[in-house]
Amino acid sequence: MADQQSRRLIQDQARRADVDLKHKRVRGLLNQVGADAILFQNPANIAWITGGGDLFRGAFEEPASSVFMTSDARLFATNSVDSAQIFEREAFGLGFQLKQREWFQPHRELVDDLCRGRNVLSDTGVGDTRRMTRAVTDLRHPLTTLEVERCRMLARIAVHAVEATAHHVRADMTESEVAGQLSHRLLRRTVQPARIQVCADGRGERFRHWTFGEQPVQQYATISCVVRRWGLHIGVTRTVCLDQVPAALEQAYRTAAMVHATGLFFTRAGQKLGNVWKKVQRIYEKFGVRSEWLQSDQASVMGYSTADERIRPESREQVLAPSTVFWHPSVGPALLGDSLLCFDASNELVTLSETWPQIKIRVKGRQVTVPGILLVPTGDSPPQVSDSQAIDCLDHPGEEMPGAVESKWEIQIPSDHPVWAEDSPWSPKSVLE
C-alpha cells in the first residue's frame, strides 16, 4: 500500500493553472471570430495548450493525436496506444477528456467526427476546418509565468552544455564529434537539440547555416544550438580558440559584439521589431560591413518554435512582455548568440554566464555584457594573448561615425570552476531533477 501510494500520480497545480489560462485565451479567440471550436494538431501548439506535453513523435508523420477545444471543454482525440502516455505522463490532471479509436483506424475519421456540423478553426486546415496559423501563433504570446521559469531553467542547461563542450574542444576533433558531445550533454538531461551548429575555422563565413561535418578543428570553433524542452526553445552560441585568436576572427568578433550588444539593448517591450532592426543595421553600416546582415537572419522571437517571428527590416510587430528573443548576428567568421527575456520594465539575459569570458559594451551610457572568446591551451606553453586580445570595455559608437574602436581583450580559462569538475552537481544529476 505504501509503495503504491508513493508512486501515485500527483496533479501539477501550477501547470493546471497554466492550461486554464490558455483555455481562456482560446475562448477569447473563438468568441472573436464566431467559431464553435478549435483543433490543434501541430505538436508545438499541443505542447503550448497542455503546458509542456511532448507529442513531437508525430512531427514528421501524419498527426496521431489532436486536441479539440470548445469554450467549455477540452479533449484529446487519439488512439488506444498513445492514450496511456498522454493521460499518465503528458497531460495528467489537466482537465482533458478522451476520445479514442484503435491505432489502425484512421485518425482523420476521428477528427472529422468531432468537427462535423461545427464551425471549427485549426492550425493545419484539415478537412473543412478554417486554418488560422497566424492567430494560433499569436495565442502563444506573451509567455506565462510558468513558461518564463521554464525558459530560465532551460537556458541554464543550454549554456552549460555549450560551454562545457567548448571547454573540451581539442585540435583534430571533428565538428561531428563536438556536436555529439553537445548532444550527449543535452539529451542526458531530457533536453532536445532542435538545431546544432559546429563551425570550425571559419566555415560559417561561407555557409551561414552550416550544421556540422567531418572536418577537424584546427584553430577555433563556433558552437551554437537551439534546444527544446516542454515545447519551449532557447538559443546560445559560443566561440573557442586553441592557443591563440586569429587576427581575422578578432576583428570580426569585435564588430559582431557591437552589433549583438545593440540588438540586446534596444529589444524592449513595446518597441516595434522594425525599429530595433534599424538600430542594428546602422551599426553594420558604421563599421563598414553594411552587407553582412544580408548573409543571414539576425534574430527571432522564440517560444514554441525556433522562430515565431523573425526580426526583419519591415517587421511591424511589437515586442511583447514577457517574450524570448534570440539574437545571433554574424560578421564574417564571427557569430554570437544569446537569448533575452523581455519584461515590461527590464530585460534578462538568461544565457549570460559568469564562467565565460565577457565583453562589456556601453550603449547609451548603459553597460551590456556579451560573451567573449574562450582561449584553451593545447600544449605546455601558455596561450598567446596579445594586448589587443582581452575584454575590457568597448564604447558604443553613438550616432556619429566612430574612429578606431578602443578595446582590450582579456581571455581567461575557468580552469578550476566547479562547473567543469566531474563531481559537479551538473554532471551526475540533471538540473531538471
C-alpha positions as CSV (number, residue, x, y, z in Angstrom):
1,M,0.0,0.0,0.0
2,A,2.8,2.4,0.9
3,D,4.7,1.6,-2.2
4,Q,1.6,2.1,-4.4
5,Q,0.9,5.5,-2.7
6,S,4.5,6.7,-3.2
7,R,4.2,6.1,-6.9
8,R,0.8,7.8,-7.2
9,L,0.4,10.5,-9.8
10,I,0.1,13.9,-8.3
11,Q,-1.6,16.8,-10.1
12,D,0.7,19.7,-11.0
13,Q,-1.3,22.7,-9.8
14,A,0.9,25.3,-11.5
15,R,0.6,23.5,-14.8
16,R,-3.2,23.1,-14.4
17,A,-3.5,26.9,-13.8
18,D,-1.3,27.5,-16.9
19,V,-3.6,25.3,-19.0
20,D,-6.7,27.1,-17.7
21,L,-5.2,30.5,-18.5
22,K,-4.5,29.3,-22.1
23,H,-8.0,27.9,-22.4
24,K,-9.2,31.4,-21.6
25,R,-7.2,32.8,-24.5
26,V,-8.7,30.2,-26.8
27,R,-12.2,31.1,-25.6
28,G,-11.4,34.7,-26.5
29,L,-10.4,33.8,-30.0
30,L,-13.5,31.6,-30.5
31,N,-15.7,34.5,-29.4
32,Q,-13.8,37.0,-31.5
33,V,-14.3,35.1,-34.8
34,G,-17.6,33.4,-34.0
35,A,-16.3,29.8,-34.1
36,D,-17.6,26.8,-32.2
37,A,-14.3,25.0,-31.6
38,I,-10.6,24.9,-32.4
39,L,-8.4,21.9,-33.4
40,F,-4.7,21.7,-32.6
41,Q,-2.6,19.2,-34.5
42,N,0.8,20.9,-34.6
43,P,3.0,19.3,-31.8
44,A,4.2,22.8,-30.9
45,N,0.6,24.0,-30.3
46,I,-0.2,20.9,-28.4
47,A,2.8,21.5,-26.2
48,W,1.6,25.0,-25.6
49,I,-2.0,24.2,-24.7
50,T,-1.0,21.3,-22.4
51,G,1.6,23.3,-20.5
52,G,4.5,21.4,-22.0
53,G,3.2,18.0,-23.1
54,D,5.6,16.3,-25.6
55,L,3.9,14.8,-28.6
56,F,6.7,15.6,-31.0
57,R,6.9,11.9,-32.2
58,G,4.3,12.8,-34.8
59,A,6.1,15.9,-36.0
60,F,7.2,14.3,-39.2
61,E,4.3,12.0,-39.7
62,E,0.5,12.3,-40.1
63,P,-0.9,13.5,-36.8
64,A,-1.7,10.7,-34.4
65,S,-3.2,12.9,-31.7
66,S,-5.1,16.1,-31.8
67,V,-6.5,18.5,-29.2
68,F,-10.1,19.6,-29.7
69,M,-11.4,22.6,-27.7
70,T,-14.7,24.4,-27.3
71,S,-15.3,27.4,-25.0
72,D,-16.2,25.0,-22.2
73,A,-14.4,21.7,-22.9
74,R,-11.1,20.3,-24.0
75,L,-10.3,16.8,-25.1
76,F,-7.7,14.6,-26.7
77,A,-8.5,12.8,-29.9
78,T,-6.0,9.9,-30.1
79,N,-5.5,6.2,-30.4
80,S,-5.5,3.4,-27.8
81,V,-1.7,3.1,-28.0
82,D,-0.9,6.7,-27.2
83,S,-3.7,7.5,-24.8
84,A,-2.0,5.9,-21.7
85,Q,1.2,8.0,-22.2
86,I,-0.9,11.2,-22.8
87,F,-3.0,10.9,-19.7
88,E,-0.4,9.4,-17.4
89,R,2.6,11.5,-18.4
90,E,2.0,14.3,-20.8
91,A,-1.4,15.7,-19.6
92,F,-2.3,14.1,-16.3
93,G,-4.9,16.0,-14.3
94,L,-5.1,18.9,-16.7
95,G,-8.8,18.7,-17.3
96,F,-8.7,17.0,-20.7
97,Q,-11.3,14.4,-21.8
98,L,-10.6,11.5,-24.1
99,K,-12.0,10.3,-27.4
100,Q,-10.0,7.4,-28.9
101,R,-10.0,4.7,-31.5
102,E,-7.8,1.8,-32.3
103,W,-4.3,2.6,-33.7
104,F,-5.2,1.1,-37.1
105,Q,-8.3,3.2,-37.6
106,P,-7.6,6.5,-39.5
107,H,-7.1,9.4,-37.2
108,R,-8.7,11.7,-39.8
109,E,-12.0,9.9,-39.4
110,L,-12.0,10.6,-35.7
111,V,-11.2,14.3,-36.3
112,D,-14.0,14.5,-39.0
113,D,-16.5,13.1,-36.5
114,L,-15.6,15.8,-33.9
115,C,-15.7,18.6,-36.4
116,R,-18.9,17.6,-38.3
117,G,-21.6,20.2,-38.2
118,R,-19.4,22.7,-36.3
119,N,-17.5,25.9,-37.3
120,V,-14.0,24.8,-36.4
121,L,-10.7,26.7,-36.5
122,S,-7.4,24.7,-36.8
123,D,-3.7,25.1,-37.2
124,T,-3.5,22.7,-40.2
125,G,-6.6,23.3,-42.2
126,V,-7.5,19.6,-42.1
127,G,-10.9,18.7,-43.6
128,D,-13.4,21.5,-43.6
129,T,-11.7,23.4,-40.7
130,R,-10.6,27.0,-41.2
131,R,-6.9,27.4,-41.0
132,M,-5.7,30.2,-38.8
133,T,-2.0,29.7,-38.3
134,R,-1.1,33.3,-37.5
135,A,-3.9,33.7,-35.0
136,V,-3.0,30.4,-33.3
137,T,0.7,31.5,-33.1
138,D,-0.4,34.8,-31.6
139,L,-2.3,32.9,-28.8
140,R,1.1,31.7,-27.6
141,H,2.3,35.2,-26.7
142,P,3.0,36.6,-24.3
143,L,4.7,33.9,-22.2
144,T,3.0,32.8,-19.0
145,T,4.7,32.8,-15.5
146,L,5.3,29.1,-15.8
147,E,6.9,29.4,-19.2
148,V,9.2,32.2,-18.0
149,E,10.5,30.0,-15.2
150,R,11.0,27.1,-17.6
151,C,12.9,29.3,-20.0
152,R,15.3,30.3,-17.3
153,M,15.9,26.7,-16.3
154,L,16.3,25.6,-20.0
155,A,18.8,28.4,-20.6
156,R,21.0,27.2,-17.7
157,I,21.1,23.8,-19.2
158,A,21.8,25.0,-22.7
159,V,24.6,27.3,-21.5
160,H,26.3,24.6,-19.5
161,A,26.1,22.1,-22.4
162,V,27.6,24.5,-24.9
163,E,30.3,25.9,-22.6
164,A,31.3,22.6,-21.2
165,T,31.6,21.2,-24.8
166,A,33.6,24.2,-25.9
167,H,36.0,23.8,-22.9
168,H,36.8,20.3,-24.1
169,V,37.4,21.1,-27.7
170,R,40.9,19.9,-28.9
171,A,42.7,20.1,-32.1
172,D,41.8,17.5,-34.7
173,M,38.4,16.8,-33.1
174,T,35.9,16.7,-35.9
175,E,32.8,19.0,-36.0
176,S,30.6,16.0,-35.7
177,E,32.5,14.8,-32.5
178,V,31.9,18.2,-30.9
179,A,28.2,18.1,-32.0
180,G,28.0,14.6,-30.5
181,Q,29.4,15.7,-27.1
182,L,26.9,18.6,-27.1
183,S,24.0,16.3,-27.9
184,H,25.0,14.0,-25.1
185,R,25.1,16.8,-22.5
186,L,21.6,17.9,-23.6
187,L,19.9,14.5,-24.0
188,R,21.1,13.2,-20.7
189,R,19.0,16.0,-19.2
190,T,16.0,15.2,-21.4
191,V,16.6,18.3,-23.4
192,Q,16.2,18.0,-27.2
193,P,18.7,19.7,-29.6
194,A,16.4,21.4,-32.1
195,R,19.4,22.8,-34.1
196,I,23.2,22.3,-33.7
197,Q,25.9,24.2,-35.5
198,V,29.6,23.5,-35.1
199,C,31.7,25.7,-37.5
200,A,35.4,25.0,-37.4
201,D,38.0,27.5,-38.6
202,G,35.6,30.0,-40.1
203,R,33.4,27.6,-42.1
204,G,30.4,29.6,-41.1
205,E,31.6,32.6,-43.0
206,R,30.9,30.8,-46.3
207,F,27.9,28.7,-45.1
208,R,26.0,30.8,-42.5
209,H,23.5,27.9,-41.8
210,W,26.2,25.2,-41.6
211,T,25.4,22.4,-39.2
212,F,28.4,20.2,-38.8
213,G,30.5,17.8,-40.8
214,E,33.6,15.6,-40.6
215,Q,36.1,18.5,-40.8
216,P,38.6,18.7,-37.9
217,V,39.1,21.7,-35.7
218,Q,42.5,23.3,-36.2
219,Q,42.4,26.8,-34.8
220,Y,38.9,27.6,-33.5
221,A,35.3,26.5,-33.5
222,T,31.9,28.3,-33.0
223,I,29.3,26.1,-31.3
224,S,25.7,27.2,-31.5
225,C,22.5,25.4,-30.6
226,V,18.8,25.9,-30.1
227,V,17.3,23.5,-27.5
228,R,13.8,22.4,-26.7
229,R,12.1,21.2,-23.6
230,W,8.4,21.4,-22.6
231,G,7.9,22.6,-26.2
232,L,9.9,25.8,-25.4
233,H,13.1,26.9,-27.2
234,I,16.3,28.7,-26.1
235,G,19.4,29.5,-28.2
236,V,23.0,30.1,-27.3
237,T,26.3,30.5,-29.2
238,R,29.9,30.4,-28.0
239,T,33.4,30.5,-29.7
240,V,36.5,28.8,-28.5
241,C,40.1,29.2,-29.8
242,L,43.1,26.9,-29.4
243,D,46.3,28.7,-28.2
244,Q,45.6,32.0,-30.0
245,V,42.9,34.1,-31.5
246,P,43.4,34.6,-35.3
247,A,43.6,38.2,-36.3
248,A,40.7,38.0,-38.8
249,L,38.4,36.4,-36.2
250,E,39.4,39.0,-33.6
251,Q,38.5,41.9,-35.8
252,A,35.2,40.4,-37.0
253,Y,34.3,39.3,-33.4
254,R,34.8,42.9,-32.2
255,T,32.3,44.2,-34.7
256,A,29.8,41.4,-34.2
257,A,29.9,42.0,-30.4
258,M,28.9,45.6,-31.0
259,V,26.0,44.5,-33.2
260,H,25.0,41.9,-30.7
261,A,25.0,44.4,-27.8
262,T,23.0,46.9,-29.8
263,G,20.3,44.3,-30.6
264,L,20.1,43.2,-26.9
265,F,19.9,46.7,-25.6
266,F,17.2,48.1,-27.9
267,T,15.0,45.0,-27.8
268,R,12.4,46.2,-25.3
269,A,8.8,45.6,-24.5
270,G,6.5,47.8,-26.6
271,Q,9.2,48.5,-29.3
272,K,8.4,47.7,-32.9
273,L,10.8,45.0,-34.2
274,G,11.4,47.0,-37.3
275,N,12.6,49.9,-35.2
276,V,15.0,47.7,-33.3
277,W,16.2,46.4,-36.7
278,K,17.1,49.9,-37.8
279,K,19.4,50.4,-34.8
280,V,21.2,47.1,-35.6
281,Q,21.5,47.8,-39.3
282,R,23.1,51.2,-38.6
283,I,25.9,49.6,-36.6
284,Y,26.6,47.3,-39.5
285,E,26.9,50.5,-41.7
286,K,29.1,52.4,-39.2
287,F,31.6,49.6,-39.1
288,G,31.9,49.3,-42.8
289,V,30.2,45.9,-43.1
290,R,26.8,47.1,-44.4
291,S,26.2,43.9,-46.5
292,E,26.9,41.4,-43.7
293,W,23.3,41.3,-42.4
294,L,22.2,40.2,-45.9
295,Q,24.2,36.9,-45.5
296,S,22.0,35.5,-42.7
297,D,19.0,36.1,-40.4
298,Q,19.9,38.0,-37.2
299,A,17.3,37.3,-34.6
300,S,13.9,35.8,-33.9
301,V,11.2,35.8,-31.3
302,M,11.2,32.3,-29.9
303,G,8.7,30.3,-27.9
304,Y,7.1,27.0,-29.1
305,S,9.0,27.2,-32.4
306,T,12.5,28.2,-33.3
307,A,11.2,31.4,-34.9
308,D,7.7,32.5,-34.1
309,E,8.7,35.8,-35.7
310,R,11.9,36.6,-37.5
311,I,13.2,40.2,-37.0
312,R,13.4,41.8,-40.4
313,P,13.7,45.3,-41.8
314,E,10.0,45.5,-42.4
315,S,8.8,43.8,-39.1
316,R,5.8,45.7,-37.7
317,E,5.1,43.5,-34.7
318,Q,5.9,44.8,-31.2
319,V,8.0,43.2,-28.6
320,L,5.5,41.7,-26.1
321,A,6.2,41.2,-22.4
322,P,7.2,38.7,-21.4
323,S,8.8,37.1,-24.5
324,T,12.0,35.4,-25.6
325,V,14.2,36.9,-28.3
326,F,17.3,35.0,-29.6
327,W,19.9,37.4,-31.1
328,H,22.6,35.7,-33.3
329,P,24.3,38.3,-35.5
330,S,27.3,37.3,-37.6
331,V,30.2,39.2,-39.2
332,G,32.5,37.1,-41.4
333,P,33.8,34.2,-39.3
334,A,32.3,35.6,-36.1
335,L,29.0,34.5,-34.7
336,L,27.5,35.4,-31.3
337,G,24.2,34.3,-29.8
338,D,22.2,34.9,-26.7
339,S,18.6,34.6,-25.5
340,L,16.9,37.5,-23.9
341,L,13.7,37.6,-21.8
342,C,11.9,40.9,-22.2
343,F,9.7,42.2,-19.5
344,D,7.7,45.4,-19.1
345,A,10.3,47.3,-17.2
346,S,13.5,45.3,-17.7
347,N,15.4,42.7,-19.7
348,E,17.0,39.5,-18.5
349,L,19.9,37.9,-20.5
350,V,19.2,34.3,-19.5
351,T,22.2,32.9,-21.3
352,L,24.7,35.2,-19.5
353,S,27.4,33.1,-17.9
354,E,29.8,34.1,-15.1
355,T,32.2,31.3,-16.1
356,W,32.8,32.5,-19.6
357,P,34.9,35.5,-20.8
358,Q,32.8,38.6,-21.2
359,I,32.8,41.8,-23.2
360,K,31.3,44.8,-21.5
361,I,30.0,47.3,-24.0
362,R,28.5,50.7,-23.2
363,V,25.3,51.5,-25.2
364,K,23.7,54.9,-24.5
365,G,25.6,55.0,-21.2
366,R,24.4,51.6,-20.1
367,Q,26.6,48.5,-19.8
368,V,25.7,45.5,-21.9
369,T,27.5,42.2,-21.4
370,V,28.1,39.8,-24.2
371,P,30.1,36.6,-24.5
372,G,33.8,36.8,-25.4
373,I,36.1,34.1,-26.8
374,L,37.4,31.2,-24.7
375,L,41.1,30.5,-25.2
376,V,42.2,27.0,-24.5
377,P,45.8,25.9,-24.3
378,T,46.7,22.7,-26.1
379,G,50.3,22.3,-25.1
380,D,52.7,23.0,-22.3
381,S,53.3,26.6,-23.3
382,P,50.8,29.3,-22.2
383,P,48.3,30.7,-24.7
384,Q,49.5,33.7,-26.8
385,V,47.4,36.6,-25.6
386,S,48.3,40.0,-27.1
387,D,47.4,43.3,-25.6
388,S,44.6,43.7,-28.0
389,Q,43.0,40.3,-27.1
390,A,41.3,41.0,-23.8
391,I,38.0,42.3,-23.0
392,D,37.7,45.5,-21.0
393,C,35.0,47.9,-22.1
394,L,34.1,48.9,-25.6
395,D,32.4,52.2,-26.3
396,H,29.2,52.1,-28.4
397,P,29.7,54.4,-31.4
398,G,26.6,56.5,-30.7
399,E,25.1,58.4,-33.6
400,E,28.3,59.7,-35.3
401,M,30.7,57.6,-37.3
402,P,33.4,56.4,-34.9
403,G,37.1,56.1,-35.5
404,A,39.1,53.2,-34.2
405,V,37.3,51.2,-31.5
406,E,39.3,51.2,-28.3
407,S,39.2,47.7,-26.8
408,K,41.3,45.3,-24.8
409,W,40.7,41.6,-24.8
410,E,41.2,39.5,-21.6
411,I,40.6,35.9,-22.4
412,Q,40.6,33.7,-19.3
413,I,40.0,30.0,-18.8
414,P,37.7,29.0,-16.0
415,S,40.1,26.2,-15.2
416,D,39.1,25.4,-11.7
417,H,35.4,26.3,-11.6
418,P,33.2,23.5,-10.2
419,V,31.0,23.6,-13.3
420,W,33.8,21.7,-15.1
421,A,34.5,19.2,-12.3
422,E,33.4,15.6,-12.6
423,D,31.9,15.8,-9.1
424,S,29.9,19.0,-10.0
425,P,26.2,18.8,-9.3
426,W,25.7,19.5,-13.0
427,S,27.3,16.2,-14.0
428,P,25.8,13.3,-12.1
429,K,22.3,14.7,-11.7
430,S,20.0,16.6,-14.1
431,V,19.1,20.2,-13.3
432,L,15.6,19.2,-14.2
433,E,15.5,16.7,-11.3
